[in-house]
Amino acid sequence: MNLVVRGPSGSSGYFDDVRVFEITAAEKTKLDGMTPAEAKAYIETVYPYVDDMKNINAIYIRTPGRNLASTEVGAWESGTIKIADGTQFSDTTAIRTIDYIPIIGGKNYFFSVNYANGYTMGDFYSYWYDENKAYITFKADGAVATAPSNARYVRLAIRRTDRANIDANEVKNAQPMLNLGTTAAPYEVQKPSHLYFMDGLNLASNMDGSVADTLEFDGEGKPYATRRFKRMVLDGSQAWQLETDYVGFKRVSLPVSNIAKPVLNSGYCIKYNGKILSTNLTNTAYSAGDQLYVGNTLGIIITIDDADSGWTDAMTPGTTPLIKAYMNGWKLCSSTGGPYDGIATYYWKSVVDGTGITSDQNYVLNNYAPNFTPYQLQYQLSQSVTEFVPYDGELILEDGDNFVEVGAGVIVGEAVTPVSNGGFTRLNQTAFPESQFNNRVNSILRFYKSGKRETIYGTNLGQGWYYDSASTAYGNQRLTIGTNLYDPTAAYSVDYLALDTYKIGLAPITITGEVVPNIKEAVDDLTRIVVQAKADITAMQRGKAHKQQPQTIAPILVGGWSNGDENIGYVKYENGLVEFEGNLKGTGTNNTTVFYLPKELWPAKNKRYPIARVNDGVINSMLIVRVDGSVVLFSTGAFDPTIQFQLNCIFRAKQ
């Protein structure tokens, strides 16, 4: 791959969002058969750009209910949409939806209004757009409309030919109804429901997806995560110690007693500058900085270049605050910011940009350096942990087809600070940085004043908060209210969808679930009210619990093999994965069976796993799990009663 900057000698350029992925031949054929827009959407979904390590996080699952058209005044504004090109223009006799309504292309939809309130055919229209919100076509409604196959959004407009001026309040009179199907459904107020899983969910997996965190619901409908992976920040708050001093770099460690026990060599670590540390599988022959070892007995080991840390070859930072300072982003330097000159008083500067020179040791041990992002480590746990996860809402499905949207980037309950200026009070406006949300906004979901939901109007109707010009928004939307209507004593918060979702997390590619019939299906409105009230009360409840772990089974060892310091065992989980654990020792014969698995745990194909000697970490052996249930050890080295082998591996059972 070539990235080229063209121009006169001395020209420079910057490249961002560059991604390189290895794909299969079948996937390439699939992409070759797509339109450019389809291929772009596929790549953005399956291979999104990320600055560092991202997990499935901040997920939303929502449905508008039977009526896909919002019936809230705040979702409509004055004006209509051009039939020729799908752009909006002023029209005092019409109202239109503010947002693009997500739909599924190729499906049948019926858009209707209440004719008894003064409407006729031709007074309401639907406008269809593709995934990039590029206009496709329109439909004069009152009849079934089949959405174009490439449509992903629709906007609606309603006109009154008998009035010169209407505003968004007209939606109450029009009673718009957009439903799936070939016939008009009876009008009902839109009854949206949702499940939001907040920022911090972080569901992870290994590289091939064979081991993954899961999100499920218990018998009471509460979501819980079974976590097979641990993500942690590596910084100066931890008990780092010096391991070895090499020429030009040093090896430091975080003992296993300070972390949840990992699976050997299961870690990925991102440095403060986004670099991925290379993995040293054997904990031997370190050759440079930026290497990582994750051990289930030794803990976390990383190597640090002296050029990064500012240390000299003669220094032994294990007896000083230097390791902790570096892990907080501080580089050792002279009093003027140059290379450390050996003086007794230590000075530090930001390892990122050289700013913030200080000699305050207490400060650097307790604060990050300017513009520093600490190392991020993720590794597989040797034992899974189950915990309830915070959520908001309750998803309710209607009889028949339902439109369900799944995505990432939902932010719930963020405290915000309105700013008053020139007779108006504003939120999320770029001209007032203190009013900006923490993330650029894609769309605002709900807005709260002292915990009570506020109505947001499409335009300034003099009644409260309204959507103001997007051109000066931090993202796509901002809010304004007349200062005469603003309460400065109240606390304000917001739920919204972030625009730059790659900074927050990824959405799941697929979700699976089932609807279990129960007595609640027999009650509609009352149940909905009760459930939504329950969701409001319990949405932010948080807590952790450890579920009883599956039983570890000790196999019958054969061929002269015996248990080492940690007994051999295997576990089968509910998702079909089988995990081995423990250490093996003995004088068995090479390439012979160690033990046998019961038939329900046999793999569909022979599985081979490199395993390490406990004594020195050298990987010169292989564990083979065969389709007949035999577990075989193969080694290139001699067997000795003092040598132990770690049997850490996971595979999926055929049954």
N, C-alpha and C positions, 0 to 999 in steps of 0.2 A: 504494500500500500504506500503510495506517495502522497504527501501533503506538500504542496508547492506554494511559495509566495513569489509572484512575478512583479518585477519593477526594477528601478535603477539599482546599481551596486550599493549595498548597505541597507536596502529595504528590509523591514521586519514585519512580521504578522503574528497573529494569535489564532489558535484553533481551539474550539470548544465543542462539547457534545459529541466528540468522535468516539465511535463504538466499534469494536471488532468482536464478532461472535463466530464460533464454528457451528455450522448447521448441517443437517443431513441432506443427502441428495433428494430424498422425498420432499423435504421442506423447501428446497430450492425450486423443485418442480411446481410445488403449490404456489410459491410466490410468483414464479414466472407466469402463472395462469391468472393472476390478479390484475386488476386495473392499478395504475399508480396510486390512486387514493386508497384502494383496498389494501395494497401492500404496505403503504405508509401506516395505516391504522393497525395492521397486524404487527408490524415491527414495533410501533410505539407501545402496543399492549404487551407483547411477549418479550421484547428486548428493550425495555425503557432505559433511557440514559439516567445514570445516577452518579453523583460526585464521590460517593463512598459505598459503604456496605448498607444495603437497605433490605428490610423485611416486609412481609405483609403487615400493614399497619393503618390505623385510623380508617377503618372500613365502614362504609354505610351500605345498608340494604333498605330500600324504600319502595313503596308502592303508592300511587295516588288514590287507590280504591277504584270503584267501578267508573267514576267520572274522571277522565283524564284532564279535563279542563278545570282550572282553578276557579272557584266561585268567590274568592276573596277580592274585595275592592282593590287591595294593594297589589294584586297581580295583573291589573289592567291599567291602561293609560289612554288619554285622548289621542286620536289619530288613526290612520289606517295603513294599508300596505299596498304597494303597486303590483298589479297583476303582471306587468311586463317584466319586472326584474326582481321582485320580492323585497325591495327596499321600502322603508317606511316614510310617510309624509304626513303633513298636518291636514286634519279634516275635523272640523268641530262637530260634525254629525256622526262620528264613528268612535269606537274604542277598539283597542287591540291588546293582545297579551304582551306583557313586557318580556317574558322569558321565552326561549325556545323549548317546547314541550318534547321530551324524549319519546320516541315511538320505535316500532319495529317495522322495517320496510317489508312490503309485500303483503301485509295484513290488511283486512277490511276494517274500516272505521266509519262511524256514523256521527255527524255533527249536527245538532239540532238546537233550537231555542224555543221559548214559549210563544207560539204564534198568537195565543189569546191576548198577549200584552202588546200587540201592535206591530208584529213583524210579519214579513212575507218572504217568499222564496227570493233569493237574490240579495237579501239584506245581510247575509253572513257568509263568510268565506274561510277556507283553510288554505294555508300556503306551506308547501313542502320543501325541505332543505336536506342536503346531504350531511355527512359526518363533519365536514368543515364549515357547515352552515352556509354553503353556497346554494342559491335558489335553484329549484328544479321546475316546479309547476304549481298551479293553484286549482282549487275546486270550489265552485259555487255550491254550497251545501244544502241540506235538506234531503239528501239521498246518500246511499252508500258510496264510499270512496275507497278505492284500493290504493294504498300508499305505494309510490314508486319503489321498486326493489332496492334502490340505493338510498332511499330516504331514511334519515335518522332523527329528524326533528320536524315539528309542525308549529306554526303560529296561527292564531285565530283573529278574526276581525268581525265586528258587528256594527251595522249602520242603522240609524233612524232617519227615514226620509221625511218624516212628519215633524222634525224638530231641527232648529238651527244650531242648537248647542246642547251637547251632552258631555258628561264626564264619567270617570271610572265607576261612580255609583250606579250607573246604568246596568252594570252586571247583575245587580239584585233584581232588576226588572226583566232582563233578558233570560236569566236562568239557563246559561249555556250548558250543553251536555255533549261530551265527546266520549263515545264508548267503543270498545271492540265489538265487531260483529256487523251483520248486514241489515239490522233493523235498529230503530231508535229505542234506547232504553228509557224507562220513566225517569224524569228528572230527579236527581238527588244532589244535595250539597256535597262537594268533594270531601271525602273522608280519608285523607292521607294517613299512613302509618309508617313507622320506620324502626330500624334498629341501628344505632350508632355504637361502634366500638372505638373507644377514644385513642388518641395518640398515646403510645406506650404499649399497645397490644403486642406488636413485634412477634409475629409467628415466623419461625425460621425453618430451614431445611438444609440438608447437605446438598452437594453440587448436583447429584443426579435425582434428588427428590425421593430417594428410597427411605430416608429417615426424616421425619418432619414433625413439627409441632402441629397440634390439632385444636380446633375450636368446636365444642359440642355443647349440648344443653342437657341439664339433668332432668329428673322427673318432675320438678317444679317449674321448668322453663327457664332456669337461670343458666347463663352461659359460663362455661369453664374452659380453660386451656390446659391441655396436657403438654408440658414443655419438655422437649428432649434436648433443647439447646439453651445455653446461657450467654447473654450478651452483657458485657461490662466495660466500663471506662477504666483505662489504666492511667493513673495519675499519681501525684505525690502524696496522696492520703494513705497509700498502701505501704506495706513493710518490705520495701525493696532492699536487696542486699547484693554485694559484689560477688560474682562467681570467679571470673578469670580476667586478667588484664593481658590483652594481646597488643601487638604493634599496630597502632592506628585505630583500635576499637576495643571496647570492653563488653563483657558478658555479665548481665545482671539477671536476677531471678526474683520471683514472687512465690514463696513456698506454697505447696499444695494445702497446707493447713489454713491458708488465708482465703481459699476459694472453694466453691463447690467442686467436688471431684470430677475431673474430665475423663473422657475417652482418649486414649493415647493418639496423638497426632491428628486431632480432629479440629484444630483451631485455624481461624483466619484473623489476621490483624491488619488494621489500617492505621498507618502513621499519620501524624498531624498534618502532613502535606498531601494526603490522599494516596500515598504509595502503599502498595500491598507488600507486607513483609514476606520474604521467601521462607519456606518451611524446611527446617533441618530435621529430618525424620529420625535420625539416630542419636542426636545430642552429641555428636562428635565432629571433628574436623571443621570447626567454624573458621570461615575465611574472610569475613567482612562484617560490617554493620548491617542492620536491617534484616536479621534472620530471626526466626521464631521456632521455639520448640514447646509443645504442650504435652506434658507427661502426667500420668495418673499417680506417680509417686514423687516426682521432682517439682511439679507445679509448672509455672509459666517462666520461660527463659527467653530473653530477647538480647540482641547485640546492638550496641550504640556506637556509631562512628564518633571518634574524637572531634572530627571536623564539625559535627552537629552539636555536640555537647560543650565544646570549648575546652575539654579536658586535655591534659598532656599525657604522654606515655608514662611519665614517672608518677602520676597521681594514682591514689587508691581510694576512689570515692566511697567505698563501703564504710569508711570510718568518718565520713563527713556528710553534710546535708546535700551533697552534690547530686546524687541520684534522684532524690525527691524533688529537688529544684528543677532538674531537667525534665522529669515526668510532668511537671506543671508548666513546661514550655519555656524555661529559663536557660539561656546559654551563658556559660562562664566567660567573663571578659575582663578587660582592664577598666580603670575608672573613666576612660574616655570612649569606651566601646570597642577598642581594638582587641587583639588576641590577649588572652590571660598572660600576665607578665610575671607571675610567681610571687606577687606580694601577699602578705598575710591576710589582708582584708579582701574578701571575695566581692566582686561586682558581677551582676548579671544583666542581660538584656533579652528581649524577646527573640526566641529562636526563629520566629516567623519573619520579622521585619527589622529587628535590631533596635526597636524602640523601648522605652521604659527603663533605662539604665538605673539600677538601684543597688545599694549594698545592704539593704534591710533583709536580713536572713529570715526573720519571722514572717515577713511579707511574702517572700518567694515560696516559702514552705506552705503557705495557706491560701495563695491566690494564683490564678492562671496568668501567664504573661499576656500582653496585649495581642489580640487577634489570633490567639492560640486555640486550637481544637485538640483535645487530648486523644491519645491512641484509643482505638476501639477494637475490642477483642470479642470474638464469638467462637464458642466451642460446644461440642456435644457433651451432655451430662452422662455420667456413668449410670445414674438412676434418674428416671423421669420424675418431674414434680407437677402436681396438679393444683391449679389455683383458680378461684372465681375471678372473673375479669369485670371491670366497670363497664357499664353500658347505659344507653339511654333509649327509652322507647319500647314499643311492643309491635311486632309486625302482624297485621291482620289481613287475611286473604278472603276474597269474595268467592261466591259460587261461580263456577265456570272459569274462563280464561282470566288471568291476571297479568298486568304489566309490572314486572319487578326489575328494578335497576340496582346494580351492584357497582361500587367504585371505591376509591380511596381518597384520602385527603380531608376527611370531615374533622372539624375543630368544634368542640363543644364547651360552652360556658366560659369563653375567654373574656376576661375583664377588659373593658375599653374605656378610653378617656375622651369625652367630647370636648371640643374647643370652641368657645364663643368668640365671634369676630364680626363686626359690622352689622349687628342686628340679627345674625343667624348663628346657630350652633351646629358644628359640623363633625362628622366622623369619617375616618378613613380617606382623608383628603391629603394629597401629596404636599400641598402648600403648608400643612400643619403636621409635621412628623409625629408629634406626640399624640395625634388623633388616629394614627395608622394602626391597623391590626398587626399582629405578629407575622402574618403571612399575606402575600398578595391574594386578593379575593377573587374567586371565580363567581360565586353567588352567595348571597346572604340567605340563610335559612330561617332563622328566628332571631328576634331582638328583644331583650328583656330590660325592664326598669324595676330595680329592687326585687328581682325574681319573678315579676309578672310580665307576661308576654305583651308586647306593644304591637299595634297595627302599623304596617309600613305602607304608605300610599305611593301610587305610581308617579304622581306629580304633586306639586304643592297645592293642596286644597285648603290650606290654612287650618288643618285639623290635627296635625302631629308630624311625626317623622315621615320623610318621603325620599325616594330615590332621586338623587341630583345628578348632574352631568357626569357621565362616566369618563370623560376626557381627562379629568383631574383626579380620578380615583386611584388609589393604590391597588391596582388590579382592575376588575370590571365594574365594581359598584361602590358607591359611597352614599352616606345618609346626611340629611340636613333637616333642621327644624327651626322655626322662628324662635329667637331667644325668649320672646314673651311667653312661649309655651314650654320652655325647657325648665326642668327642675334640677338645679345644681346640687341639691342635697341627696339626690338618689344615687344608687349604684347601678351601673349599666354593664351588661354582658351580651355576648352574641354567639350564635351557632352559625357556622358558615362552611362552605367548601373552598379549600385552598386552590389557587390556580396552579402553582408549581408543585404538583403532587409528588414529583420525583424527590423533592427535598424531605418529604415526610415519610413516604413508604409506598409500597406496591399494592395493587388490588389483586385478589385471587383470580386466576384464569377461569376457574369453574367453581361452583358451589353445588352441593347436593343436599337434599332434604326431603322430608315427607310431611304431609298434613295428616294428623291423627284425628279422626272424627271424635267429637265429644259433645257434651251437652251444651257447650257454649255456642255451637253452630245453630242451635234452635232459637237463640235470642240475638237480635241484631243490635239495635241502637243502644239498649240498656247495657248489653255486654260491652259494646265499644266504649261507652262512657266509663264504665267500671274499670275496664282494662287500661284505658288511657289515664284515668286517675291513679291507678296503681303504678303505672309507668312513671308518672310525674313524681310520685312519692318515693319510689324505690330506685329510680334510674341511677342515682349517684352512689348507691350503696357499694361499698368496696370491702373486700375481705379475701383471705387466703385460707385454703384448706388442703390438706394432703389426703388424697384418696388412697385406699388400701392398694398397695402395689401387687401385681401378679406374683404368684408364688414362684420362687426359684427352685428348680428341680436339679438334684445332684445325679449325674449319670453314673453308670457302672463303668469304671475305667478298666481297660483290658490291655494285654500285651506288655505288662511290666511298667505301666505309667501310674503315677500317683499325684495327689494334690500337692501343690506348692504352698507358699505362704498364704495364699488366698484360694479357698476351695473352688474347684471347677463347678459351674452350674449353668443352666440355660433357662430362659424365660420366654414365654410366648405372650404377646400383647394382643389386645382386642382387635387391633388393626391388621393382624396377621404377621407382624414382624417377630422374628426370633433373635434373641441376643445371647451371646456367650459371654461369660465372665470368669475371672479367676486365673490362677497360674498353674502350669503343668510342669512336673519334673519326673525324672526316672531314667531308665536305661533301655527303653523300648527300641524296637527295630525301626529303622528309617523307612518311610513310605508304607507304614502299616496303620491299621485302625487304632484309634485312641479310645473311642466309645461310639455307641450307636444312638440315633434319635428315634423316637416313636414315629410311626408312619404319618401322623397328622402334621409333623414338623419337617417333612422332607421338602427340599427345594425343587422347583420345576427344572432347573438346570444345575450342573456342577458349579459350585462357587469356590473361588480361590482368594485367600486373604493373606498378605504378608504379615508376619507376626515378629515381635521383637523379643530378644533375650532380656529378661529382667535384670540380670547382673550388669550388663554393659550397654543395653539399648541397641545392640547391633541387630539389624534385620537380615538374617540369612536363612530364614525358614518360611514355610508356607503352610497354612491350614487349608485343607480341601474338604468341603462339605458336599458329598455326592448325592445324586438323585436317589440312591438306595438307602439313604440315612446314615451311611458310615462317615465318620469324621476322621480324617487322615492327616498325620503330621509328616511333612517332608522338610529335610534340612540338609544344607551343604556342609554343616559342621558336625563334629563328633558329639555324641550324647554323653552327658556326665551327670551323676546324681546331684552335683552342686549347681547345675544350670537349670534355670526355670524359663518358661515361655509364657507370654501373656496371650490369652485366647480372647482378645477383644474383637468381636465382629458381629455384624447384624445382617440378616437376610430375610427375605419374605418367603413364608411357607407356601407350598403349592395349594394346600387345602385351606 
